[in-house]
Amino acid sequence: MIKVFNTLGKKKQILKTIKDKTITMYSCGPTVYDFIHIGNARTFLAFDVIARYLKYRGYKVKHVQNITDVGHLTESELAEDKILKAAEKEKVTPLQIAKKYTEKYYEAMEKLNWNKPDISPKASEHVKDMIKLVEVLLKKDFAYEVDGTVYFDISKFKNYGKLSGNTLEKLEAGGSARIKKEEIAEKKHPHDFALWFKAPKDHAMKWKSPWGMGYPGWHIECSVMSSKYLGQPFDIHGGGKDLIFPHHENEIAQAEAARGKKFVNYWLHSEYLKINGQKMSKSLGNFFTAEEFISKHGAQLTRYFLISKHYQTELNITDAAIAAAKEGFDKLKNTVVAVQHKIVNSPKGVDSRVVKEFEKHRVKFIKEIDNNFNTPGGFAAIFDLAKDLNVYEGKAGTLQAGLDLLLEMTGVLGLVLVEDVKVPKKIKDLVAKREWARSEKKWSEADKLREEIKKLGYGVDDTKEGTIVKKI
């Protein structure tokens, strides 16, 4: 029985799918004008883990994630279209910018052993669908046009604010300080939002519509593409906490007003990421792209670090936190190498009693992650199994069963602990020289050889089963 914390209702609920053993899930993807940052990567990996785990628990998962290559602006952002600005800077077209950074997004996420969603629709390829939805909202009197721009009238949607708590009454009480006077002047309510913008004559990305040349508002794309590929309602909608308002609130308003039925059953949101306790910001000099972080720390350690804390709790990146993550991840990798060597040097056979003890860790793993995808609890079960494997001295079959279980559980979380490492002849020769030096008790020479091997990117561990060589 899987439980999830649903932002809609602010409580943990049993996951009940629309169709038995099938999950329909939509998660908000990148706006492709630049490289994704490490906070983006954390959110994208959170929903990768959720999709992987649901499949592990026997669900058929249909995962859709959008690519925002147009229509990402709100009224207050009109002065700076980031895609157009990037295109101007790099002297290419907006769609070339979008193509470039979509590819860079996939490259970064694939390094992190991310499973690409089943469908990755682009906003620019669904503008006709967006226009149709706007037409429906106008026909149903949930929207109105002002000189080529179409706004959603939030006063007409009675449940506005049910996700974020920002009801019409609270918005009115809070004032409209963030909204420009010229925008307020043409709206019925200061917080009405644009479904379709009238495009300036020199705007590089615009489409023909019943209201003239223009382009879609930000929120409309997700209401359109999610329902197109998953139906309405669908099971899970995910994204970062920063999208709850206004983006996800406005998605609900558009979709439910147009179609007269519930949009999504479960809303899951990931928490913020901080650097040394501060919000990540280029101006503070603590901004990291995912590529930069991967280059510095390695792809698998980056993945381990980003998923090791619960996705709905704040993650603070510090040198100490990364060092602790490296220590933990190295323990798992070293366990695998050590157990593989013990298997080779242990007697054949299986101790079924010990295997049953190992299996208890799988039970704990499932119990923990069934509870709102609690990855820290899942890792606790993994490390308990690793501890048991490290102390067990017995039959090879028992060790193999335990190792298979360890790789199964870490694999569910997308971690790769077994690499096909081919040790070069030069390294093998250095290892042989070091073993000779140790046999002759020439400890100083052995230490120098260890350092030489390390500089070449390999490590050596001395165990009673022999010397283990590994890539570092």
KOLRO-188574 format. One record per residue (C-alpha): residue in one letter; x, y, z. Coordinates in steps of 0.02 Angstrom, whole numbers, plus 50000, padded with zeros to 5 digits. Layout:
BEGIN
MARRO residu    xx    yy    zz
MARRO      a     X     Y     Z
...
END
This chain:
BEGIN
MARRO residu    xx    yy    zz
MARRO      m 50000 50000 50000
MARRO      i 50085 50159 49938
MARRO      k 50052 50325 50024
MARRO      v 50094 50496 49952
MARRO      f 50090 50671 50024
MARRO      n 49964 50762 49915
MARRO      t 49986 50951 49906
MARRO      l 49801 50956 49862
MARRO      g 49732 50932 50038
MARRO      k 49901 50947 50125
MARRO      k 49903 50769 50192
MARRO      k 49968 50595 50162
MARRO      q 49847 50485 50064
MARRO      i 49838 50307 50000
MARRO      l 49878 50305 49815
MARRO      k 49722 50246 49725
MARRO      t 49743 50244 49537
MARRO      i 49609 50281 49409
MARRO      k 49647 50119 49319
MARRO      d 49705 49966 49415
MARRO      k 49894 49946 49421
MARRO      t 49919 50089 49297
MARRO      i 49993 50259 49338
MARRO      t 49970 50412 49229
MARRO      m 50099 50544 49280
MARRO      y 50147 50715 49215
MARRO      s 50297 50812 49279
MARRO      c 50350 50987 49232
MARRO      g 50508 50990 49127
MARRO      p 50639 51120 49084
MARRO      t 50625 51289 48999
MARRO      v 50760 51265 48869
MARRO      y 50857 51429 48856
MARRO      d 51012 51376 48955
MARRO      f 51093 51230 49045
MARRO      i 50988 51156 49186
MARRO      h 51052 51191 49361
MARRO      i 51078 51065 49500
MARRO      g 50912 51109 49582
MARRO      n 50821 51066 49420
MARRO      a 50914 50901 49415
MARRO      r 50858 50859 49591
MARRO      t 50675 50882 49546
MARRO      f 50690 50784 49383
MARRO      l 50777 50641 49474
MARRO      a 50643 50639 49609
MARRO      f 50511 50596 49481
MARRO      d 50628 50474 49395
MARRO      v 50643 50380 49561
MARRO      i 50454 50386 49585
MARRO      a 50424 50314 49411
MARRO      r 50557 50179 49436
MARRO      y 50487 50128 49605
MARRO      l 50307 50120 49544
MARRO      k 50363 50004 49405
MARRO      y 50457 49899 49534
MARRO      r 50294 49883 49632
MARRO      g 50205 49815 49480
MARRO      y 50125 49970 49404
MARRO      k 50122 50010 49220
MARRO      v 50183 50191 49216
MARRO      k 50148 50317 49079
MARRO      h 50259 50467 49115
MARRO      v 50243 50629 49016
MARRO      q 50361 50777 49039
MARRO      n 50349 50938 48940
MARRO      i 50485 51038 48855
MARRO      t 50446 51225 48870
MARRO      d 50516 51304 48712
MARRO      v 50385 51441 48698
MARRO      g 50251 51522 48805
MARRO      h 50347 51521 48967
MARRO      l 50313 51702 49014
MARRO      t 50194 51782 49137
MARRO      e 50135 51961 49118
MARRO      s 50269 52027 49235
MARRO      e 50407 51942 49132
MARRO      l 50362 52018 48963
MARRO      a 50512 52134 48963
MARRO      e 50634 51989 48953
MARRO      d 50597 51832 48855
MARRO      k 50744 51720 48905
MARRO      i 50736 51612 48750
MARRO      l 50734 51763 48635
MARRO      k 50873 51845 48735
MARRO      a 50981 51688 48723
MARRO      a 50947 51678 48536
MARRO      e 51000 51858 48513
MARRO      k 51158 51831 48616
MARRO      e 51209 51674 48520
MARRO      k 51151 51745 48352
MARRO      v 51035 51601 48310
MARRO      t 50847 51576 48301
MARRO      p 50741 51545 48458
MARRO      l 50701 51368 48401
MARRO      q 50887 51334 48375
MARRO      i 50917 51389 48554
MARRO      a 50777 51276 48613
MARRO      k 50846 51129 48514
MARRO      k 51022 51156 48580
MARRO      y 50973 51164 48763
MARRO      t 50847 51023 48748
MARRO      e 50991 50913 48690
MARRO      k 51102 50978 48831
MARRO      y 50962 50936 48954
MARRO      y 50951 50758 48892
MARRO      e 51141 50738 48895
MARRO      a 51153 50794 49076
MARRO      m 51008 50687 49136
MARRO      e 51067 50533 49042
MARRO      k 51234 50546 49131
MARRO      l 51134 50535 49293
MARRO      n 51058 50370 49233
MARRO      w 50888 50451 49211
MARRO      n 50752 50356 49120
MARRO      k 50682 50471 48987
MARRO      p 50493 50496 49007
MARRO      d 50381 50400 48887
MARRO      i 50324 50560 48801
MARRO      s 50415 50728 48797
MARRO      p 50298 50849 48707
MARRO      k 50362 51021 48654
MARRO      a 50253 51173 48686
MARRO      s 50293 51244 48512
MARRO      e 50216 51090 48431
MARRO      h 50051 51106 48524
MARRO      v 50002 51288 48495
MARRO      k 49848 51239 48394
MARRO      d 49787 51133 48541
MARRO      m 49815 51281 48658
MARRO      i 49713 51396 48545
MARRO      k 49570 51271 48547
MARRO      l 49570 51268 48738
MARRO      v 49569 51458 48745
MARRO      e 49420 51459 48626
MARRO      v 49327 51340 48743
MARRO      l 49362 51450 48894
MARRO      l 49299 51604 48800
MARRO      k 49142 51513 48746
MARRO      k 49108 51458 48926
MARRO      d 49135 51636 48988
MARRO      f 49289 51593 49093
MARRO      a 49397 51708 48987
MARRO      y 49390 51877 48900
MARRO      e 49489 51965 48763
MARRO      v 49570 52137 48774
MARRO      d 49648 52198 48611
MARRO      g 49718 52029 48556
MARRO      t 49766 51966 48729
MARRO      v 49653 51838 48813
MARRO      y 49641 51829 49004
MARRO      f 49569 51698 49120
MARRO      d 49440 51772 49239
MARRO      i 49483 51695 49407
MARRO      s 49324 51763 49486
MARRO      k 49223 51643 49376
MARRO      f 49314 51489 49441
MARRO      k 49244 51458 49615
MARRO      n 49380 51338 49672
MARRO      y 49526 51451 49631
MARRO      g 49660 51433 49764
MARRO      k 49620 51255 49816
MARRO      l 49798 51196 49785
MARRO      s 49901 51342 49850
MARRO      g 49779 51424 49971
MARRO      n 49788 51585 49869
MARRO      t 49601 51611 49852
MARRO      l 49527 51764 49768
MARRO      e 49489 51839 49939
MARRO      k 49669 51818 49999
MARRO      l 49739 51888 49838
MARRO      e 49629 52042 49854
MARRO      a 49679 52064 50036
MARRO      g 49864 52048 49989
MARRO      g 49857 52185 49859
MARRO      s 49937 52189 49688
MARRO      a 50109 52261 49720
MARRO      r 50196 52141 49600
MARRO      i 50082 52182 49453
MARRO      k 50116 52329 49339
MARRO      k 49984 52467 49331
MARRO      e 49964 52452 49142
MARRO      e 49926 52266 49163
MARRO      i 49796 52298 49298
MARRO      a 49710 52430 49190
MARRO      e 49654 52307 49056
MARRO      k 49605 52165 49173
MARRO      k 49442 52135 49265
MARRO      h 49543 52076 49416
MARRO      p 49728 52114 49448
MARRO      h 49769 51928 49464
MARRO      d 49683 51869 49306
MARRO      f 49815 51784 49201
MARRO      a 49852 51779 49015
MARRO      l 49802 51628 48912
MARRO      w 49860 51710 48751
MARRO      f 49970 51862 48721
MARRO      k 49959 51986 48579
MARRO      a 50131 51985 48497
MARRO      p 50230 52142 48458
MARRO      k 50270 52162 48273
MARRO      d 50453 52116 48297
MARRO      h 50419 51966 48410
MARRO      a 50516 51815 48342
MARRO      m 50395 51679 48400
MARRO      k 50213 51708 48356
MARRO      w 50065 51615 48282
MARRO      k 49904 51659 48194
MARRO      s 49751 51650 48307
MARRO      p 49569 51710 48309
MARRO      w 49633 51860 48409
MARRO      g 49774 51906 48292
MARRO      m 49958 51861 48291
MARRO      g 50017 51806 48463
MARRO      y 50089 51671 48572
MARRO      p 50026 51564 48718
MARRO      g 50038 51605 48902
MARRO      w 50146 51497 49013
MARRO      h 50014 51397 49107
MARRO      i 49909 51342 48959
MARRO      e 50039 51221 48888
MARRO      c 50033 51100 49035
MARRO      s 49843 51099 49045
MARRO      v 49839 51055 48861
MARRO      m 49981 50929 48843
MARRO      s 49951 50832 49003
MARRO      s 49768 50799 48963
MARRO      k 49805 50764 48780
MARRO      y 49921 50620 48822
MARRO      l 49851 50561 48989
MARRO      g 49667 50607 48986
MARRO      q 49574 50701 49123
MARRO      p 49582 50667 49264
MARRO      f 49752 50583 49277
MARRO      d 49840 50513 49429
MARRO      i 49995 50616 49472
MARRO      h 50060 50789 49428
MARRO      g 50233 50833 49490
MARRO      g 50354 50978 49494
MARRO      g 50455 51092 49604
MARRO      k 50377 51180 49754
MARRO      d 50403 51347 49668
MARRO      l 50273 51297 49536
MARRO      i 50127 51275 49657
MARRO      f 50078 51456 49631
MARRO      p 50039 51524 49509
MARRO      h 50082 51390 49380
MARRO      h 49996 51236 49449
MARRO      e 49851 51335 49523
MARRO      n 49818 51409 49352
MARRO      e 49834 51241 49266
MARRO      i 49694 51176 49376
MARRO      a 49584 51327 49341
MARRO      q 49603 51314 49152
MARRO      a 49582 51126 49138
MARRO      e 49435 51108 49257
MARRO      a 49344 51262 49192
MARRO      a 49359 51202 49013
MARRO      r 49315 51020 49040
MARRO      g 49203 51025 49193
MARRO      k 49291 50887 49287
MARRO      k 49438 50859 49405
MARRO      f 49609 50887 49328
MARRO      v 49730 50785 49437
MARRO      n 49708 50672 49589
MARRO      y 49880 50687 49671
MARRO      w 49998 50836 49668
MARRO      l 50178 50799 49720
MARRO      h 50305 50938 49744
MARRO      s 50492 50933 49778
MARRO      e 50574 51051 49902
MARRO      y 50703 51186 49872
MARRO      l 50890 51159 49860
MARRO      k 51013 51276 49947
MARRO      i 51200 51302 49938
MARRO      n 51281 51324 50110
MARRO      g 51113 51377 50180
MARRO      q 51081 51508 50045
MARRO      k 50968 51510 49895
MARRO      m 51065 51468 49738
MARRO      s 51100 51626 49639
MARRO      k 51224 51681 49505
MARRO      s 51245 51847 49594
MARRO      l 51303 51757 49752
MARRO      g 51425 51651 49654
MARRO      n 51350 51488 49717
MARRO      f 51262 51437 49557
MARRO      f 51301 51265 49485
MARRO      t 51238 51189 49324
MARRO      a 51206 51003 49328
MARRO      e 51350 50977 49207
MARRO      e 51470 51072 49321
MARRO      f 51418 50971 49473
MARRO      i 51433 50806 49379
MARRO      s 51604 50854 49311
MARRO      k 51666 50893 49487
MARRO      h 51589 50750 49585
MARRO      g 51547 50614 49458
MARRO      a 51377 50566 49390
MARRO      q 51336 50422 49507
MARRO      l 51388 50515 49666
MARRO      t 51285 50664 49606
MARRO      r 51133 50552 49585
MARRO      y 51161 50469 49753
MARRO      f 51179 50637 49840
MARRO      l 51024 50714 49760
MARRO      i 50909 50567 49800
MARRO      s 50979 50520 49971
MARRO      k 50871 50648 50059
MARRO      h 50680 50644 50047
MARRO      y 50625 50742 49894
MARRO      q 50499 50842 49997
MARRO      t 50631 50904 50120
MARRO      e 50756 51043 50091
MARRO      l 50927 50989 50028
MARRO      n 51076 51094 50080
MARRO      i 51233 51072 49975
MARRO      t 51389 51090 50082
MARRO      d 51563 51017 50069
MARRO      a 51527 50914 50225
MARRO      a 51364 50846 50152
MARRO      i 51450 50795 49990
MARRO      a 51594 50715 50086
MARRO      a 51469 50615 50190
MARRO      a 51378 50561 50032
MARRO      k 51542 50506 49953
MARRO      e 51585 50404 50107
MARRO      g 51416 50318 50102
MARRO      f 51419 50285 49916
MARRO      d 51597 50219 49925
MARRO      k 51543 50098 50061
MARRO      l 51413 50025 49944
MARRO      k 51535 50011 49798
MARRO      n 51669 49934 49910
MARRO      t 51543 49810 49979
MARRO      v 51503 49751 49803
MARRO      v 51688 49727 49759
MARRO      a 51726 49639 49924
MARRO      v 51578 49521 49909
MARRO      q 51622 49478 49730
MARRO      h 51795 49426 49790
MARRO      k 51724 49327 49935
MARRO      i 51608 49233 49816
MARRO      v 51758 49175 49713
MARRO      n 51850 49114 49868
MARRO      s 51704 49037 49965
MARRO      p 51638 48859 49963
MARRO      k 51488 48821 49853
MARRO      g 51313 48806 49923
MARRO      v 51173 48911 49997
MARRO      d 51124 48938 50178
MARRO      s 50936 48966 50161
MARRO      r 50919 49029 50340
MARRO      v 51041 49172 50306
MARRO      v 50959 49210 50139
MARRO      k 50793 49231 50231
MARRO      e 50878 49354 50348
MARRO      f 50941 49451 50197
MARRO      e 50764 49455 50126
MARRO      k 50703 49551 50280
MARRO      h 50798 49701 50213
MARRO      r 50693 49700 50054
MARRO      v 50536 49700 50160
MARRO      k 50601 49852 50255
MARRO      f 50653 49937 50092
MARRO      i 50478 49919 50020
MARRO      k 50394 49973 50181
MARRO      e 50498 50131 50189
MARRO      i 50479 50185 50008
MARRO      d 50295 50140 50006
MARRO      n 50283 50279 50136
MARRO      n 50285 50432 50023
MARRO      f 50440 50376 49927
MARRO      n 50551 50387 50081
MARRO      t 50722 50361 50002
MARRO      p 50819 50391 50166
MARRO      g 50725 50245 50242
MARRO      g 50758 50142 50087
MARRO      f 50944 50179 50098
MARRO      a 50943 50128 50282
MARRO      a 50882 49955 50228
MARRO      i 51016 49948 50092
MARRO      f 51156 49991 50214
MARRO      d 51092 49863 50340
MARRO      l 51105 49730 50205
MARRO      a 51279 49791 50156
MARRO      k 51334 49775 50338
MARRO      d 51270 49596 50346
MARRO      l 51360 49552 50185
MARRO      n 51523 49625 50246
MARRO      v 51525 49520 50405
MARRO      y 51457 49358 50331
MARRO      e 51586 49222 50302
MARRO      g 51506 49069 50225
MARRO      k 51442 48994 50065
MARRO      a 51460 49073 49894
MARRO      g 51277 49050 49847
MARRO      t 51222 49143 50003
MARRO      l 51338 49287 49962
MARRO      q 51274 49292 49783
MARRO      a 51093 49298 49841
MARRO      g 51133 49442 49957
MARRO      l 51231 49534 49823
MARRO      d 51090 49512 49697
MARRO      l 50970 49588 49823
MARRO      l 51086 49735 49857
MARRO      l 51101 49771 49671
MARRO      e 50913 49751 49649
MARRO      m 50871 49882 49781
MARRO      t 51004 50007 49727
MARRO      g 50952 49978 49546
MARRO      v 50773 50027 49588
MARRO      l 50844 50196 49640
MARRO      g 50945 50208 49479
MARRO      l 51117 50181 49555
MARRO      v 51251 50083 49463
MARRO      l 51369 49994 49582
MARRO      v 51445 49869 49463
MARRO      e 51550 49942 49324
MARRO      d 51637 49846 49187
MARRO      v 51812 49899 49237
MARRO      k 51954 49836 49128
MARRO      v 52116 49861 49221
MARRO      p 52256 49915 49103
MARRO      k 52415 49811 49096
MARRO      k 52515 49956 49167
MARRO      i 52407 49957 49324
MARRO      k 52415 49768 49339
MARRO      d 52604 49777 49332
MARRO      l 52610 49911 49467
MARRO      v 52493 49808 49577
MARRO      a 52605 49655 49554
MARRO      k 52759 49757 49603
MARRO      r 52668 49822 49756
MARRO      e 52616 49647 49809
MARRO      w 52798 49592 49793
MARRO      a 52854 49742 49899
MARRO      r 52726 49698 50033
MARRO      s 52781 49517 50033
MARRO      e 52959 49578 50062
MARRO      k 52896 49697 50198
MARRO      k 52958 49847 50100
MARRO      w 52815 49954 50163
MARRO      s 52883 50122 50105
MARRO      e 52901 50060 49927
MARRO      a 52727 49982 49933
MARRO      d 52654 50148 49990
MARRO      k 52740 50240 49847
MARRO      l 52669 50116 49723
MARRO      r 52495 50138 49797
MARRO      e 52509 50327 49768
MARRO      e 52570 50300 49591
MARRO      i 52421 50186 49556
MARRO      k 52304 50316 49632
MARRO      k 52372 50455 49521
MARRO      l 52326 50346 49371
MARRO      g 52145 50337 49431
MARRO      y 52141 50169 49521
MARRO      g 52133 50114 49701
MARRO      v 52190 49957 49791
MARRO      d 52112 49875 49943
MARRO      d 52203 49739 50038
MARRO      t 52086 49601 50099
MARRO      k 52114 49426 50162
MARRO      e 52048 49364 49994
MARRO      g 52184 49464 49904
MARRO      t 52211 49637 49830
MARRO      i 52057 49719 49754
MARRO      v 52087 49844 49612
MARRO      k 51951 49972 49577
MARRO      k 51924 50129 49472
MARRO      i 51915 50289 49577
END
